[in-house]
Amino acid sequence: MYVPSTVQVTFYVSVPANVAFEASTVNGDVEVEDLASDVGVTSVNGDIEISTTGFAGATTVNGSIAAAMGQYDIEDGLSFTTVNGSISLDLPDDVDADLDAS
């Protein structure tokens, strides 16, 4: 009798400073740590964690988002979206912005 096994794959990617990073996954978490560039992450079924000195944005359907960033684009705003999960943001101390949440 064949019993399928669970497979887990982990990618480690080094990104040079000031090189934008985009990542996406369908079933899995995305963790971006200690980047010095802008980050965009999309997931369908997974949590997202971002830590960067640059700008960040993230979208997931079934998962939570935790993001810490050092810069922000006040003209275009920030965008973090989840359907089933929480959002936690750590923004620079000098942020002067309005928050729209629903």
A tleap script that builds the chain and sets N, CA, C and O, in Angstrom:
source leaprc.protein.ff14SB
mol = sequence {
  NMET TYR VAL PRO SER THR VAL GLN VAL THR
  PHE TYR VAL SER VAL PRO ALA ASN VAL ALA
  PHE GLU ALA SER THR VAL ASN GLY ASP VAL
  GLU VAL GLU ASP LEU ALA SER ASP VAL GLY
  VAL THR SER VAL ASN GLY ASP ILE GLU ILE
  SER THR THR GLY PHE ALA GLY ALA THR THR
  VAL ASN GLY SER ILE ALA ALA ALA MET GLY
  GLN TYR ASP ILE GLU ASP GLY LEU SER PHE
  THR THR VAL ASN GLY SER ILE SER LEU ASP
  LEU PRO ASP ASP VAL ASP ALA ASP LEU ASP
  ALA CSER
}
set mol.1.N position { 0.837 -1.162 0.000 }
set mol.1.CA position { 0.000 0.000 0.000 }
set mol.1.C position { 0.889 1.234 0.000 }
set mol.1.O position { 1.792 1.352 0.829 }
set mol.2.N position { 0.636 2.161 -0.933 }
set mol.2.CA position { 1.405 3.395 -1.041 }
set mol.2.C position { 0.811 4.456 -0.117 }
set mol.2.O position { -0.387 4.737 -0.158 }
set mol.3.N position { 1.668 5.033 0.709 }
set mol.3.CA position { 1.247 6.105 1.600 }
set mol.3.C position { 2.051 7.350 1.223 }
set mol.3.O position { 3.268 7.380 1.406 }
set mol.4.N position { 1.366 8.394 0.689 }
set mol.4.CA position { 2.121 9.592 0.320 }
set mol.4.C position { 2.717 10.267 1.552 }
set mol.4.O position { 2.095 10.326 2.612 }
set mol.5.N position { 3.915 10.763 1.387 }
set mol.5.CA position { 4.574 11.440 2.503 }
set mol.5.C position { 4.471 12.954 2.334 }
set mol.5.O position { 4.263 13.460 1.231 }
set mol.6.N position { 4.615 13.637 3.413 }
set mol.6.CA position { 4.622 15.094 3.384 }
set mol.6.C position { 6.025 15.569 3.031 }
set mol.6.O position { 7.014 15.115 3.607 }
set mol.7.N position { 6.091 16.471 2.095 }
set mol.7.CA position { 7.372 16.996 1.662 }
set mol.7.C position { 7.449 18.468 2.040 }
set mol.7.O position { 6.508 19.228 1.812 }
set mol.8.N position { 8.561 18.857 2.612 }
set mol.8.CA position { 8.793 20.258 2.955 }
set mol.8.C position { 10.076 20.708 2.280 }
set mol.8.O position { 11.108 20.043 2.374 }
set mol.9.N position { 10.002 21.849 1.597 }
set mol.9.CA position { 11.156 22.400 0.914 }
set mol.9.C position { 11.427 23.787 1.478 }
set mol.9.O position { 10.506 24.593 1.613 }
set mol.10.N position { 12.674 24.069 1.807 }
set mol.10.CA position { 13.064 25.373 2.318 }
set mol.10.C position { 14.098 25.968 1.383 }
set mol.10.O position { 15.107 25.333 1.074 }
set mol.11.N position { 13.845 27.196 0.929 }
set mol.11.CA position { 14.788 27.917 0.090 }
set mol.11.C position { 15.439 29.011 0.922 }
set mol.11.O position { 14.752 29.744 1.633 }
set mol.12.N position { 16.737 29.124 0.840 }
set mol.12.CA position { 17.475 30.220 1.469 }
set mol.12.C position { 18.064 31.055 0.341 }
set mol.12.O position { 18.855 30.559 -0.462 }
set mol.13.N position { 17.676 32.317 0.285 }
set mol.13.CA position { 18.107 33.198 -0.786 }
set mol.13.C position { 18.793 34.411 -0.166 }
set mol.13.O position { 18.220 35.071 0.701 }
set mol.14.N position { 20.010 34.708 -0.601 }
set mol.14.CA position { 20.708 35.909 -0.165 }
set mol.14.C position { 20.429 37.011 -1.175 }
set mol.14.O position { 20.571 36.813 -2.382 }
set mol.15.N position { 20.032 38.173 -0.671 }
set mol.15.CA position { 19.689 39.289 -1.540 }
set mol.15.C position { 20.609 40.460 -1.210 }
set mol.15.O position { 20.661 40.899 -0.061 }
set mol.16.N position { 21.335 40.971 -2.205 }
set mol.16.CA position { 22.210 42.124 -1.948 }
set mol.16.C position { 21.400 43.351 -1.515 }
set mol.16.O position { 20.219 43.470 -1.844 }
set mol.17.N position { 22.028 44.241 -0.793 }
set mol.17.CA position { 21.377 45.479 -0.352 }
set mol.17.C position { 20.881 46.256 -1.565 }
set mol.17.O position { 21.527 46.281 -2.613 }
set mol.18.N position { 19.735 46.881 -1.405 }
set mol.18.CA position { 19.103 47.726 -2.420 }
set mol.18.C position { 18.626 46.983 -3.661 }
set mol.18.O position { 18.371 47.613 -4.687 }
set mol.19.N position { 18.499 45.667 -3.595 }
set mol.19.CA position { 17.913 44.882 -4.677 }
set mol.19.C position { 16.540 44.430 -4.200 }
set mol.19.O position { 16.428 43.699 -3.216 }
set mol.20.N position { 15.499 44.864 -4.896 }
set mol.20.CA position { 14.125 44.532 -4.499 }
set mol.20.C position { 13.905 43.028 -4.535 }
set mol.20.O position { 14.455 42.329 -5.386 }
set mol.21.N position { 13.091 42.538 -3.600 }
set mol.21.CA position { 12.821 41.111 -3.484 }
set mol.21.C position { 11.320 40.869 -3.547 }
set mol.21.O position { 10.562 41.467 -2.783 }
set mol.22.N position { 10.882 39.991 -4.456 }
set mol.22.CA position { 9.486 39.591 -4.586 }
set mol.22.C position { 9.418 38.082 -4.384 }
set mol.22.O position { 10.213 37.333 -4.953 }
set mol.23.N position { 8.462 37.642 -3.568 }
set mol.23.CA position { 8.302 36.211 -3.318 }
set mol.23.C position { 6.822 35.868 -3.297 }
set mol.23.O position { 5.989 36.680 -2.896 }
set mol.24.N position { 6.505 34.657 -3.734 }
set mol.24.CA position { 5.121 34.202 -3.666 }
set mol.24.C position { 5.096 32.698 -3.472 }
set mol.24.O position { 6.008 31.978 -3.879 }
set mol.25.N position { 4.023 32.244 -2.836 }
set mol.25.CA position { 3.819 30.822 -2.616 }
set mol.25.C position { 2.326 30.551 -2.573 }
set mol.25.O position { 1.533 31.445 -2.277 }
set mol.26.N position { 1.948 29.322 -2.866 }
set mol.26.CA position { 0.547 28.942 -2.774 }
set mol.26.C position { 0.289 28.281 -1.429 }
set mol.26.O position { -0.614 28.704 -0.708 }
set mol.27.N position { 1.045 27.272 -1.076 }
set mol.27.CA position { 0.875 26.571 0.191 }
set mol.27.C position { 2.175 26.583 0.964 }
set mol.27.O position { 3.018 25.702 0.796 }
set mol.28.N position { 2.332 27.576 1.807 }
set mol.28.CA position { 3.536 27.625 2.619 }
set mol.28.C position { 3.776 29.015 3.161 }
set mol.28.O position { 3.249 30.004 2.652 }
set mol.29.N position { 4.571 29.067 4.189 }
set mol.29.CA position { 4.924 30.326 4.833 }
set mol.29.C position { 6.072 30.981 4.077 }
set mol.29.O position { 6.849 30.311 3.398 }
set mol.30.N position { 6.165 32.309 4.207 }
set mol.30.CA position { 7.285 33.058 3.650 }
set mol.30.C position { 7.898 33.866 4.780 }
set mol.30.O position { 7.205 34.618 5.466 }
set mol.31.N position { 9.199 33.707 4.968 }
set mol.31.CA position { 9.924 34.411 6.012 }
set mol.31.C position { 11.069 35.181 5.361 }
set mol.31.O position { 11.942 34.583 4.731 }
set mol.32.N position { 11.068 36.505 5.510 }
set mol.32.CA position { 12.104 37.369 4.945 }
set mol.32.C position { 12.759 38.079 6.117 }
set mol.32.O position { 12.111 38.854 6.820 }
set mol.33.N position { 14.048 37.815 6.329 }
set mol.33.CA position { 14.733 38.345 7.511 }
set mol.33.C position { 15.908 39.222 7.128 }
set mol.33.O position { 16.676 38.892 6.225 }
set mol.34.N position { 16.042 40.343 7.822 }
set mol.34.CA position { 17.223 41.203 7.762 }
set mol.34.C position { 17.581 41.664 6.357 }
set mol.34.O position { 18.757 41.684 5.993 }
set mol.35.N position { 16.576 42.035 5.560 }
set mol.35.CA position { 16.850 42.559 4.234 }
set mol.35.C position { 17.138 44.055 4.311 }
set mol.35.O position { 16.697 44.734 5.238 }
set mol.36.N position { 17.869 44.552 3.343 }
set mol.36.CA position { 18.154 45.981 3.226 }
set mol.36.C position { 17.638 46.458 1.874 }
set mol.36.O position { 18.351 47.123 1.122 }
set mol.37.N position { 16.388 46.107 1.578 }
set mol.37.CA position { 15.786 46.470 0.304 }
set mol.37.C position { 14.270 46.387 0.416 }
set mol.37.O position { 13.736 45.983 1.449 }
set mol.38.N position { 13.579 46.774 -0.659 }
set mol.38.CA position { 12.129 46.698 -0.686 }
set mol.38.C position { 11.683 45.255 -0.870 }
set mol.38.O position { 12.357 44.460 -1.526 }
set mol.39.N position { 10.510 44.921 -0.269 }
set mol.39.CA position { 10.026 43.546 -0.269 }
set mol.39.C position { 8.548 43.518 -0.620 }
set mol.39.O position { 7.771 44.333 -0.122 }
set mol.40.N position { 8.158 42.577 -1.480 }
set mol.40.CA position { 6.758 42.306 -1.770 }
set mol.40.C position { 6.520 40.813 -1.678 }
set mol.40.O position { 7.221 40.033 -2.323 }
set mol.41.N position { 5.532 40.400 -0.880 }
set mol.41.CA position { 5.294 38.970 -0.665 }
set mol.41.C position { 3.812 38.663 -0.850 }
set mol.41.O position { 2.948 39.419 -0.405 }
set mol.42.N position { 3.532 37.540 -1.516 }
set mol.42.CA position { 2.175 37.064 -1.711 }
set mol.42.C position { 2.112 35.586 -1.345 }
set mol.42.O position { 2.995 34.808 -1.706 }
set mol.43.N position { 1.049 35.205 -0.617 }
set mol.43.CA position { 0.836 33.814 -0.256 }
set mol.43.C position { -0.655 33.524 -0.305 }
set mol.43.O position { -1.468 34.425 -0.099 }
set mol.44.N position { -1.020 32.288 -0.574 }
set mol.44.CA position { -2.429 31.901 -0.524 }
set mol.44.C position { -2.714 31.234 0.817 }
set mol.44.O position { -3.616 31.661 1.539 }
set mol.45.N position { -1.972 30.214 1.153 }
set mol.45.CA position { -2.153 29.493 2.415 }
set mol.45.C position { -0.850 29.492 3.186 }
set mol.45.O position { -0.109 28.510 3.158 }
set mol.46.N position { -0.568 30.580 3.873 }
set mol.46.CA position { 0.657 30.631 4.646 }
set mol.46.C position { 0.822 31.957 5.349 }
set mol.46.O position { 0.270 32.976 4.935 }
set mol.47.N position { 1.587 31.924 6.411 }
set mol.47.CA position { 1.917 33.134 7.152 }
set mol.47.C position { 3.071 33.849 6.460 }
set mol.47.O position { 3.866 33.235 5.749 }
set mol.48.N position { 3.147 35.163 6.685 }
set mol.48.CA position { 4.215 35.980 6.115 }
set mol.48.C position { 4.898 36.743 7.241 }
set mol.48.O position { 4.238 37.390 8.054 }
set mol.49.N position { 6.233 36.662 7.283 }
set mol.49.CA position { 7.034 37.445 8.227 }
set mol.49.C position { 8.078 38.200 7.429 }
set mol.49.O position { 8.811 37.611 6.635 }
set mol.50.N position { 8.146 39.529 7.645 }
set mol.50.CA position { 9.083 40.366 6.908 }
set mol.50.C position { 9.852 41.245 7.884 }
set mol.50.O position { 9.275 41.830 8.801 }
set mol.51.N position { 11.165 41.327 7.674 }
set mol.51.CA position { 12.019 42.255 8.415 }
set mol.51.C position { 12.968 42.884 7.409 }
set mol.51.O position { 13.825 42.201 6.849 }
set mol.52.N position { 12.818 44.198 7.175 }
set mol.52.CA position { 13.642 44.886 6.196 }
set mol.52.C position { 13.870 46.330 6.610 }
set mol.52.O position { 13.075 46.905 7.353 }
set mol.53.N position { 14.957 46.911 6.128 }
set mol.53.CA position { 15.186 48.338 6.345 }
set mol.53.C position { 14.504 49.159 5.257 }
set mol.53.O position { 14.463 50.387 5.336 }
set mol.54.N position { 13.973 48.488 4.248 }
set mol.54.CA position { 13.293 49.163 3.151 }
set mol.54.C position { 11.786 49.175 3.328 }
set mol.54.O position { 11.280 49.090 4.447 }
set mol.55.N position { 11.077 49.280 2.217 }
set mol.55.CA position { 9.629 49.313 2.143 }
set mol.55.C position { 9.109 47.879 2.026 }
set mol.55.O position { 9.800 47.021 1.476 }
set mol.56.N position { 7.895 47.601 2.537 }
set mol.56.CA position { 7.334 46.257 2.443 }
set mol.56.C position { 5.844 46.305 2.145 }
set mol.56.O position { 5.156 47.271 2.476 }
set mol.57.N position { 5.364 45.248 1.518 }
set mol.57.CA position { 3.948 45.046 1.276 }
set mol.57.C position { 3.695 43.556 1.247 }
set mol.57.O position { 4.571 42.788 0.847 }
set mol.58.N position { 2.491 43.123 1.670 }
set mol.58.CA position { 2.219 41.684 1.724 }
set mol.58.C position { 0.737 41.410 1.590 }
set mol.58.O position { -0.100 42.205 2.018 }
set mol.59.N position { 0.421 40.258 0.980 }
set mol.59.CA position { -0.954 39.801 0.821 }
set mol.59.C position { -1.000 38.299 1.041 }
set mol.59.O position { -0.170 37.559 0.510 }
set mol.60.N position { -1.973 37.851 1.827 }
set mol.60.CA position { -2.215 36.421 2.007 }
set mol.60.C position { -3.710 36.204 2.167 }
set mol.60.O position { -4.438 37.122 2.542 }
set mol.61.N position { -4.165 35.000 1.886 }
set mol.61.CA position { -5.583 34.678 2.057 }
set mol.61.C position { -5.790 33.995 3.396 }
set mol.61.O position { -6.580 34.466 4.214 }
set mol.62.N position { -5.101 32.905 3.630 }
set mol.62.CA position { -5.229 32.147 4.876 }
set mol.62.C position { -3.915 32.184 5.634 }
set mol.62.O position { -3.123 31.244 5.561 }
set mol.63.N position { -3.685 33.262 6.356 }
set mol.63.CA position { -2.464 33.384 7.123 }
set mol.63.C position { -2.364 34.753 7.746 }
set mol.63.O position { -3.133 35.660 7.429 }
set mol.64.N position { -1.409 34.885 8.630 }
set mol.64.CA position { -1.157 36.153 9.307 }
set mol.64.C position { 0.057 36.831 8.688 }
set mol.64.O position { 0.876 36.197 8.022 }
set mol.65.N position { 0.153 38.146 8.926 }
set mol.65.CA position { 1.275 38.936 8.434 }
set mol.65.C position { 1.925 39.652 9.611 }
set mol.65.O position { 1.244 40.297 10.408 }
set mol.66.N position { 3.238 39.537 9.714 }
set mol.66.CA position { 4.027 40.307 10.685 }
set mol.66.C position { 5.131 40.983 9.889 }
set mol.66.O position { 5.949 40.313 9.260 }
set mol.67.N position { 5.154 42.315 9.916 }
set mol.67.CA position { 6.141 43.044 9.119 }
set mol.67.C position { 6.790 44.145 9.933 }
set mol.67.O position { 6.126 44.862 10.682 }
set mol.68.N position { 8.099 44.266 9.774 }
set mol.68.CA position { 8.873 45.355 10.373 }
set mol.68.C position { 9.673 45.984 9.243 }
set mol.68.O position { 10.395 45.300 8.518 }
set mol.69.N position { 9.531 47.313 9.104 }
set mol.69.CA position { 10.230 47.978 8.018 }
set mol.69.C position { 10.827 49.295 8.474 }
set mol.69.O position { 10.374 49.901 9.445 }
set mol.70.N position { 11.858 49.727 7.752 }
set mol.70.CA position { 12.549 50.952 8.114 }
set mol.70.C position { 12.136 52.144 7.284 }
set mol.70.O position { 12.358 53.283 7.695 }
set mol.71.N position { 11.528 51.913 6.102 }
set mol.71.CA position { 11.094 53.001 5.238 }
set mol.71.C position { 9.652 52.763 4.830 }
set mol.71.O position { 9.133 51.651 4.929 }
set mol.72.N position { 9.018 53.828 4.370 }
set mol.72.CA position { 7.650 53.708 3.883 }
set mol.72.C position { 7.440 54.733 2.779 }
set mol.72.O position { 8.092 55.777 2.762 }
set mol.73.N position { 6.536 54.437 1.864 }
set mol.73.CA position { 6.209 55.326 0.762 }
set mol.73.C position { 4.874 55.973 1.078 }
set mol.73.O position { 3.822 55.404 0.786 }
set mol.74.N position { 4.907 57.152 1.670 }
set mol.74.CA position { 3.692 57.805 2.151 }
set mol.74.C position { 2.789 58.215 0.987 }
set mol.74.O position { 1.572 58.281 1.161 }
set mol.75.N position { 3.349 58.492 -0.191 }
set mol.75.CA position { 2.521 58.900 -1.324 }
set mol.75.C position { 1.667 57.748 -1.837 }
set mol.75.O position { 0.486 57.943 -2.124 }
set mol.76.N position { 2.227 56.578 -1.957 }
set mol.76.CA position { 1.482 55.421 -2.447 }
set mol.76.C position { 0.812 54.648 -1.327 }
set mol.76.O position { -0.069 53.829 -1.589 }
set mol.77.N position { 1.203 54.887 -0.098 }
set mol.77.CA position { 0.642 54.180 1.036 }
set mol.77.C position { 1.231 52.788 1.182 }
set mol.77.O position { 2.050 52.349 0.375 }
set mol.78.N position { 0.800 52.115 2.219 }
set mol.78.CA position { 1.215 50.741 2.484 }
set mol.78.C position { 0.033 49.828 2.233 }
set mol.78.O position { -1.116 50.240 2.396 }
set mol.79.N position { 0.298 48.607 1.842 }
set mol.79.CA position { -0.789 47.665 1.612 }
set mol.79.C position { -0.450 46.310 2.222 }
set mol.79.O position { 0.502 45.645 1.814 }
set mol.80.N position { -1.244 45.920 3.198 }
set mol.80.CA position { -1.146 44.604 3.819 }
set mol.80.C position { -2.564 44.041 3.861 }
set mol.80.O position { -3.470 44.673 4.403 }
set mol.81.N position { -2.753 42.857 3.290 }
set mol.81.CA position { -4.091 42.288 3.173 }
set mol.81.C position { -4.090 40.827 3.586 }
set mol.81.O position { -3.216 40.056 3.189 }
set mol.82.N position { -5.087 40.453 4.394 }
set mol.82.CA position { -5.319 39.054 4.711 }
set mol.82.C position { -6.812 38.841 4.849 }
set mol.82.O position { -7.539 39.749 5.251 }
set mol.83.N position { -7.272 37.649 4.519 }
set mol.83.CA position { -8.688 37.307 4.674 }
set mol.83.C position { -8.900 36.613 6.012 }
set mol.83.O position { -9.803 36.978 6.764 }
set mol.84.N position { -8.082 35.625 6.312 }
set mol.84.CA position { -8.191 34.862 7.559 }
set mol.84.C position { -6.870 34.913 8.313 }
set mol.84.O position { -6.061 33.991 8.213 }
set mol.85.N position { -6.650 35.975 9.059 }
set mol.85.CA position { -5.419 36.099 9.821 }
set mol.85.C position { -5.283 37.493 10.390 }
set mol.85.O position { -6.114 38.368 10.147 }
set mol.86.N position { -4.226 37.682 11.147 }
set mol.86.CA position { -3.973 38.979 11.773 }
set mol.86.C position { -2.853 39.695 11.034 }
set mol.86.O position { -2.095 39.087 10.278 }
set mol.87.N position { -2.765 41.013 11.271 }
set mol.87.CA position { -1.692 41.825 10.704 }
set mol.87.C position { -1.030 42.590 11.838 }
set mol.87.O position { -1.696 43.270 12.618 }
set mol.88.N position { 0.295 42.468 11.920 }
set mol.88.CA position { 1.085 43.186 12.923 }
set mol.88.C position { 2.172 43.956 12.197 }
set mol.88.O position { 2.978 43.366 11.477 }
set mol.89.N position { 2.201 45.293 12.383 }
set mol.89.CA position { 3.186 46.124 11.702 }
set mol.89.C position { 4.073 46.843 12.705 }
set mol.89.O position { 3.598 47.360 13.717 }
set mol.90.N position { 5.357 46.869 12.413 }
set mol.90.CA position { 6.328 47.641 13.185 }
set mol.90.C position { 6.895 48.672 12.220 }
set mol.90.O position { 7.705 48.348 11.351 }
set mol.91.N position { 6.454 49.934 12.385 }
set mol.91.CA position { 6.825 51.003 11.467 }
set mol.91.C position { 7.864 51.924 12.092 }
set mol.91.O position { 8.042 51.914 13.310 }
set mol.92.N position { 8.553 52.719 11.276 }
set mol.92.CA position { 9.531 53.669 11.817 }
set mol.92.C position { 8.869 54.650 12.790 }
set mol.92.O position { 7.676 54.931 12.686 }
set mol.93.N position { 9.653 55.161 13.728 }
set mol.93.CA position { 9.133 56.079 14.741 }
set mol.93.C position { 8.567 57.367 14.167 }
set mol.93.O position { 7.679 57.966 14.772 }
set mol.94.N position { 9.056 57.806 13.017 }
set mol.94.CA position { 8.629 59.088 12.461 }
set mol.94.C position { 7.433 59.002 11.516 }
set mol.94.O position { 7.161 59.965 10.799 }
set mol.95.N position { 6.720 57.895 11.492 }
set mol.95.CA position { 5.554 57.757 10.612 }
set mol.95.C position { 4.446 58.682 11.086 }
set mol.95.O position { 4.078 58.696 12.260 }
set mol.96.N position { 3.925 59.452 10.141 }
set mol.96.CA position { 2.787 60.338 10.384 }
set mol.96.C position { 1.755 59.981 9.326 }
set mol.96.O position { 1.803 60.502 8.212 }
set mol.97.N position { 0.821 59.098 9.665 }
set mol.97.CA position { -0.095 58.584 8.653 }
set mol.97.C position { -1.461 58.303 9.236 }
set mol.97.O position { -1.631 58.202 10.451 }
set mol.98.N position { -2.433 58.179 8.348 }
set mol.98.CA position { -3.773 57.741 8.703 }
set mol.98.C position { -3.874 56.243 8.434 }
set mol.98.O position { -3.217 55.722 7.532 }
set mol.99.N position { -4.689 55.562 9.212 }
set mol.99.CA position { -4.870 54.125 9.056 }
set mol.99.C position { -6.295 53.840 8.636 }
set mol.99.O position { -7.246 54.262 9.294 }
set mol.100.N position { -6.436 53.105 7.510 }
set mol.100.CA position { -7.728 52.621 7.071 }
set mol.100.C position { -7.696 51.116 7.171 }
set mol.100.O position { -6.861 50.462 6.546 }
set mol.101.N position { -8.599 50.567 7.954 }
set mol.101.CA position { -8.637 49.107 8.134 }
set mol.101.C position { -10.075 48.636 8.055 }
set mol.101.O position { -11.000 49.331 8.476 }
set mol.102.N position { -10.246 47.449 7.509 }
set mol.102.CA position { -11.577 46.854 7.461 }
set mol.102.C position { -11.461 45.355 7.505 }
set mol.102.O position { -12.474 44.656 7.475 }
savepdb mol mol.pdb
quit
